Amino acid sequence: MFKNTLLDVGKLLRQSPSIASVRHASKKTGGSTKNPSDHGRPKHRGWKVQDGHYVSAGTILATQRTPRFHPGLNVGFGKNGTIFALEHGKVYVTCEKLDPNWDHTWVQRIYAGRENQTIYKKFFNVVPVEQHQRFKLIEEV
């Protein structure tokens, strides 16, 4: 008698799927993210001022990690590679032949294997704006 009851319940479950219970996941699976937190914020390195623009003293012209740009006339070179203007004037970017000091360790590291080659690099130059020459010394007046 008990055997027949189990068979009847099995038949009933196979015939009507609405009686069967279904388990669902309690949490979603972890998917990939498009903005991972381990990369940090971007540093926005590179040119800050274009060729032909007028700048004031102290303006940052370019930021870099390796010496990609080099300082020229009236331009300073920070210890973190920042290139900045030393005087007011117009910015000129030129491509010139580089004559590095091979005694420096960073020059040996960056330009390793290029000792006998001609190396060209971009140089930032700031040409001062001409003064109006309207002032005279008191002694001349």
ABEGO torsion letter per residue (X at the ends): XAAAAAAAAAAAAAABAAABBBBBBABBBBBBBABBAAAEBBAGBEBABBBGBBBBBGBBABBBABBABBBBBGBBBBAAGBBBBABBEBBBBBBBBBBBBAABAAAAAAABGAAABBBBBBBBBBBBBBBAGABBBAAAX
